Amino acid sequence: MKTARFIDPAVQESYEENGYVLLRNVLNRDEITQLRLLFEQHYPREGWPSTMWNSLCDIPHDVSANLSDQILKIVKPRLDEHITNYVCPAATFLVKNPNEKSTVTLHRDFSVQDEPEFSYQNIWLPIVDTTPENGQLYVLRKSHKFFDYPLPHNTVWPYLEYEPMLLKYCDVIDAKAGDLVVYGDKVLHGSPDNRSKHPRPVVHFGLLHPEAKLYYYYHSPSDNMVTVYEVPYTFFFENAWGNQDHRFPIYKKFSYSPPLLTQQQIIQWLEKEVHKSELHPVL
């Protein structure tokens, strides 16, 4: 599998085994301050009409593109100390607004590459301390090895009904400002409501292998077929979903047939491979 890699072999081994790693104090105090100033300059303070705010989607594109460059100028030199063999198309401030409906349910990311040849990593770097009140990230260890099939865009993850059971096995990540969380594209993750009075901003972006192309997996319910289109990086910020035959070249097609896992099969896997979390489990 082609993917970005950690320079430290022990970190790479832990990532491959668990699907995520937490690296402490990747950014220094001055770099955190620079990122906070950038965030304050662009985040609207008049109110929070939605549960999330994303600088790549919620401000004009030319402004967000310039902001992405500024974020990467600060973050990338530190990232290069830990990770190699990657490209980063764009970076964003991803903000969980203080909102009692801001829960992000347990899920895995949609497919955007040629699987299983390529895999990408998510960068999740808070610029404030994350706490039980403002919505800490939680992940399900080793889930990238179990829920490892293609997931077309805007397709409902089929095992959401088992979320209460799965949450008992999730690790809650106690990430402070400047810590770096890296988790794989197939790893189940989520976060609870931000019940504090302040936004919870993180720097968020994906790391792609230099040879990886970006794809849009479109599922047609009428015939249960998935069409995979080769698309530019900017496509996923257009919100122009649906059939793209008239816009982009077709890479491949296949019938959508995810595995039909039963509750008992999932429980058996959890008990054998994961065990109940000792890292502040989600209750």
N, C-alpha and C positions, 0 to 999 in steps of 0.2 A: 504494500500500500504506500502511495506517495503522499507525503505530508510534511509539514514543518517539523523540526526536531529540536529537542532541548540539548544544549551543549553538555550539561552534566549527565552522564550515563545513569546515575541513580535516579535523578528526576525523570528522565525518559522512561525508565523501567516502571516507576511508580505511576506515571501517566498512562502507560500502556495497560497496566494492570487495573487501575481504578477508574480511568476515564477522565480524571481531573487532578490538578495539583494546586496547592496554595503556596506562593512564594512571598515571604515577609519582606517589607521595607524595600521594595524595588525602586520606588521614587523617594527622593529626599524631601525635606520640609519645603525648600525653595520651589521645587518642581510642583509640589502639591499646591502651593500658594498661587503659582502661575496658572495652573489649571482652574483653580477656583475663581480667579479673576476673569478668565475667559468665560467660564460658565455664567458668572454674575452679569457679564456684559450682554449675554444673549438670551437668558432665561426670562420669560415674562413674569412679572411679580404682581400683576393686577388680579390674579385669581387662577384657579386650577380647574378648568371646565372638564378635564379628562383625567383618567387614571395615570396615564404615562405621557411623557414629553420626549421627543426624539429630535435632536438638532438637525439631522439629515432630512427629516420629513416635514418639520413644523416651522421652518423659517425658509425664506427664499433660497433657491438652489445655489445661486452665486455666493450668497453669504455662507451657507452651510459648507460649500466646497472650500472656501477660504478658511473657515473655522476648522475643518478637518485637517488641512495642512498645518495649521498652528498647533493642533493637538498632537499630531504625529511628530512634529519638530521637537516637542518636549518628551514624548513617550518613547519614540523609536530607539534613541541611543541607549536607553536603559533596557529595552526589550532585546536589543542586539547582544547584550551581555549574557543573556540566558537562552535565546532561541536563534536558530539559524535556518537557512533554506526556506524563506517565506517571502510573500509579497502581501501588502495590505492596501486594498483599493481605496478605503475611506474609513475615517474614524468618526464617532459620534459621542455626544453627551446623551446618555439614556437615563431618564429621570423617572423615578417612582414618586408621583405626587402624593401629598398627604391627603388620602382619600380612603374612606372605609370600604370602597369597592375596588381597591387596587391590587387585589390578589392576582398573581400569575399562577394558574393551576399547573400541576406537574405535566410536563410535555417534553417532546424531543423536537429538534428543528427539522424543517422541511428539507428535502434533498435539493441541492443546488450544484452538484458536481457529478462526474461520471463514477458511480459507485459500482463495485467497491475499490476501483483502482486508486481513487483519490479520497482524502478525508481532510477536513479543515478544523481549526481550533477557534474557539471563542475566547476573546480577551475581555475580562471583567475586572475593572480596576477602579475601586471606589475612591472618591476624593474627599469623603467624609467617613467617619467610623460607621460601620453598619452595626445595628443593634436589634434586639428582639422587637423593639418598638417601631423601627423604620423599615423593616422588611429585609431581613437577611436572606441571602441566596442559599438554597438547599439543592443538593444533587443526590442521585441514587448511584452509588458506586457500582461499577461493572455493568451498568445497564446498556452500554454501547456494544456489549458482546451478546446481549439477549434480544434486544429490540433493534436488530441490525439490518432491516429491510428498507428499501426505498420508500419514502413518504412524500407523495405529491403535494404541491403547494395548495394551501387552503383545504386540506383534507383533515377531517377530524381524527385525532389520535384515537384508535379503537379501544383503548383500555382505560379510559378516564374513569369508568365506573369503579375501578379498583384503586383509585387514588388514596382513599383512607387507609387501606392496607399497605400500599407502597410507601406512604409517608412515614410509617413506623420504622422503615429501614433507611431513610434518607439521612445524610449528614448535613447539618446546618453549619455553614462556613462562617466563622467568626473573623471576618475580614475588616481590617482597619484601613484608614486613609493611607494610600501608598502601597498597600499590599496588592499582589497580582494573583488573580484566579484564572486558570486556563482550563477549559473543559471542552470535550470533543463534541462534534456536531450531532452525534447520536445519543449522547448522554441525557437522561431524563433530569430536568431541573425545573425550578419554579421559585416563588417567593411569596410570603404572606402580605397582608395589607400594610401600608405605611400608616401607622396609628399615631405618629408623632405630629408635631406642628410645622415640620420643615420638610422640604423636598430631599430626596435621597439620590444624588447624582453619581453616576459611574461613567467612566470612559469605557466604551464598548466598541469592538470591531472584530472582524474575522481575519485569520491568517490562512492564506492559500498557498499551496505548493506553486512554485514558479511556472510549472508546465500546465497547471490546472486551467481549464476553461469553465465558464459559468453557464449553468443550464437552468431552464425553467421547466419543471415537471407539471404538465397540465393534465388533470384527470377529468375525463368526460363521463358523467354518470349515466348517460344514455346507453353507451356501449361498454362501459367499464374499462376503457382503454386509456393508457397514459401516453401522451405525446411529449417528447423531450426536445425543447428548442434551445439552440445556442443563442445566448443573449449577452448584451453588454452589461457592465457593472451597474450602470444607471437604471436598468430595467426595474429592479426591485423597489425603487423609490417612486415609480410612476403610479402604482396602484391600478394598473391597466391589466387586470387579470382576464383569463379566458383564452379562447382559441387564438393562436398567434400565427396561423398558416400564412397570412398575408404580410407578415412583418419579418419573421426570422426563419432561418433554415432549420429543418427538422433533423435531429441527430439520430433518434430511434423512437420506436413505439413498442409498447408491451401491454399485456393484460394485467390489470391491477389485482393482485391476489396476495394480500398480506397474510401471515400465518394466523390461524384461528386458535390463539392460546386460551386455555381455560383458566379459571381462577386457581384450580388445584395445581396446574402446571406452573403457574407463576409463583405460588406459595412454595412449591418444591424447589424451584430455582433460588428463591430468596433464602430459604433455610440452608441450602447447600452452599451457595456461593457468596452471599452478602452478609447474612446474620444481622440482627438488630443493631442499629447504630449506637456507638458510644460517644459520638461527637455531637452532643446536643440534639438528639433526634427530634424530628417534628412529631408532636403528639396530637 
